[in-house]
């Protein structure tokens, strides 16, 4: 596997699945062999210029792939993901890993039993701004997060918590190494059946407090996280891939823009998946990482719906 051409498929050719296919088509050492979508006409239109097969049923590509990106609705992650893993196929599954914790556990267990890579698409882990900021994060005391976007008219089979806030929950668990002591949350459904805007307040045993707002009904797109510490704070713009560091200097606050090697996060995510397969090493975002983010997201949902 370290030398041979890796055969890749994509299941679910929506907005994100299409981006996966386009990136795979340009990666060295990879051959995009099949696209799968229940809307076969759409899959064929995309597959033709990429010179690969198009199928409507994922069972029809199982013999043609070594690895797959799974970008279907969350409710189908466990069923299709386990079928792929059981066949010894490496899987990059879009976030959230699954709809429930038992489903996530089943995926993790199957991947371990079959000794294949299970990576989960928490793409902000690959954001160059996060990489630049991480070396300056010491002991966060307060974290403020805003993730706002216009209504997507897709991916609304889950609440805004599982749809978009989960990216930031994954980042919080990476930044704050402490048990969560208390959760407060409020959410409102506006255009879909589940919550479209939500706010959560998390208190950690370390004393750190995080306040998160997520919306998919905003007029503008904002993806920003600010980390406040005893002697400094970081303002990280995921979208622009910029980081401002403010630090107390004598009697004033000195601000500096940190150097960021801006790169497409999704491209680095898919490249890391291929690298994990070739090197037989754990991927940067494991099933266990994604399960932890899912557990926190579900806890917030439960708190929100009891309010």
N, C-alpha and C positions, 0 to 999 in steps of 0.2 A: 504493500500500500504506500510505502514511503516513496517509491519511484514511479509506479504506474499511474496512468491517467485516471483521475477520480471521476466517476460517473455521478452526476447530480440531477435530482429532480426537484420540482417545486409543486406542492399541493396547495391549492387555493390561490387563484390568480386575480385577487382583488388589487387594491392600490399597493399594499405592501408586498404581496407575493410577486407582483409585476416588477417591483424594484429589485427583489431578490434575484429574479430570473435575469434581469439586465446586468446586474453585477456579476453573477456567476458566469455569464456569457463572455465576460472580459477578463476573468481571472486565469492566470497561467496554471498549467497542470490540471485543469478542470475541464470536463466536457459536459455541457448541459444536454441531457438526453431526453427528458420528458417533462411536460407541464400537464397538470391535472386540475380540472375545474368542472363542476357540474354544468356550467355554461360552456359547452364544448365549442360552440362557434367562437366565443371570445378566446378560449385557449388556443384554437387553431390560428386565429389572426396573429397572436403573439408568437406562436411557435414557428410559423412559416419563415420569417426573416432570421430566426435564430437556428433554423435547420434542425429542429428536434421534433419529437413526437408530441401529439396532443391527445389526451384521453379524458373521459368523463368519470371514470371509476379508478380510484387509486390502486385497486388490486391489479390493474392492467399494467402498472409500471414497476411492480415489485421485482421483476427479474432484470430490469434495465438500469437499476441504480445501486450505488454503494452508500449514498447519503441523500438526505431530503431536508428541505426547508418546509415546515408545516405552518401555513398561514391561513388556517380555516377558523370559523367561529369557535370560541372557547369551549362550548359544550361538546365539540367533537375532538378536542385535543387528546383526551385520554383514550378514546376508542381507536382512533387512527394511529396515534402515537405508539400505543402498545403493539398494534399489529405490525408496524414498521420495525420496532425494536426487537420483537420476537423473531423476525426474519433476519436479524443481524445487521440491520440498516442503521447507520448513524443518523441522528435526528437533531436538527435545530428547530425548536418549537417556539413560536411567538409567545410573548407574555400575554396574560398570565399562564403559568405552566399548565394549569387545569382549572376546572370550575370548583373543585372541592379538594380538601387535604387528602382524603383517602385515594382520590384519583391521582394526585401528585405523587403520593407514596408508591402507588402501583407503577407509575412511569419510572421513578427512580430505582425501584427494586428490579424491574425488568431490564433496564439498561445495565445495572450491575451484574445481573445474572448472565446476560448475553455479552458482556464486556465490550459494549459499544458506547460511543460518545452521545451524551444527552446534554445539549447546550440550550439555554433559554434566552430569548431575545430581549433582554434588558439593555437596550442599545445605549442608554446614557453612560453605562460603564465604559464605553469606548469614545466618549466625547473628550476631545483634546483639552477643553477648558477644565474638565474635572481632573484630568491628569496633571495639568499645570497647578491647580489649586491644592491638590492632596498633600503635597510636601509642606504646605503652610498650615495645614489643619493640625492643631495640637489637642486642645480640650474644649470642644464646643460647649457654649453655655445657652445660646439661643439660636434657633435656626428658623428662618422664615422662607416659605416656598410659595411661588405663584406659578401655576401651569394653566393657562387659559387659551382657548382656541375656539374658532367658529364651529358651528354644528357640522359634523362630518357626513351625516346621512349614510354612515357605514359603521360597523363595529359597535352598534348600540345594543347588542344582545346582553351586555353587562352594564353595570353602573359605571359612573365616571370614576369611581374608586378603582375598580378593576381595569377600566379602560385606559386611564391616563395617570391618575395619582400613584398607581403602583410603581411607576418609574421612580418617583421621588421617595417612596417608602423603601425601595431597594437601596437608594443612595443614602438615606438616613441610617439604615442598618450598617452600611459601609463606613459612615463617618462617625457614628456614635456607638462605641462598643459597650453597651450597657443594657440591662433589662428594662423593658417598658413597664412603668409602674401604674400609669393611669391613662385612659383614653376618653376623650370627649369628642363628639362629632354631630354634625347636622347636615342634612342633604335635602335637596328638593328636586323632584322630577318636573321638567318643564315641557320638553318636546318629545320625550320617549317615556316608556313605562317605568324605567328605573331612574335613579337620581342623575341629573345632568349637571348639577353644581353642588359642591360639598366643601365643608371646612372641617378640619380635624386638628385637635390639640393633643399632643403627646407629651407625657412627662416621663423622663427616664430616671432610673435609680441614681444615676450620677448627678442629678440635679439639672441636667439639660432639659430644655423645653423646646418643642418644635411646633410651629403653627403652619398648616398646609391648606392652601385653597386650590381647588381644581374645578375647572369649568370647561364644558364643550359647547357653550352657548354665548361665548364672548364675541364682540365685534372685532377684536384684535387677537393676535397670537403672541403670547408671552410665556417664556419658559425660563424662570429665574430662581436661583436659590442664594440666600445670604446667610453666612455663617458668622456668628458673633462669638468672640473669645475675650479673655480678660484683657489682652493688650492689643487686639486687632480685630478686624472683620474682613471677610471676603465676600464680594458680590460677583456671582458667577452667572453669566448669561449662556444657557445651553444653546440657544438658537444662533446667536452671533459668534459663539465660541470665544468669548472674552472673559477676562478675570481682572477685577480691580481689588487691590490689597490696600487697606487703610490701616495705618499703625501709629500709635502715639509716639511722638518724638518731641522731647522736652515739653514745651507748653502748647504744642500744636499737633494737628493730625496730618501726617504725611500720606499722600495717596500715590500709588504707582500702578500702572497697567502691566501685569505680568506677561512675559512672552508666551504665546500659545502657537504650537505647530498645528494650525488648523487643517483638519482632514475630514472626509465624509465618515461619520461614525458607523453607518451601516456597512460600508465597504470594509472597514477594519473588523467589524463584528463577524462578517462572513469569512474573511481571511483567517480570523482566529479559529473559527470552526474547522476549516480545512487543515490548519496547522495542528489542532488537537488530534484530528484523525490520523494525520501522518506521523506524529511524534508519540502517539499513545499516551498523551498526558491529559490531565483534567482540563476542561475548558475554562476560560475566565469566569463564566457564569454557570455554575453547576446547578443540577436539579435541587440540591439542598439549599443553595442561595435563593433560588426562585420559590421554593416552598416556604422559606422564612418570610419573604415579601408577601406571598399569598396569605399566609396565616395572619399577618398584621392587617392586610387589606380586609379580610373577612371579619376580623375583630372590629375594625372601624365600621364596616357595614352593619354588623349586629348592634353596635352601640348606637349608631345613627338611627336605626329603625326602631329602637326602644325609646328614643327620645320623645 
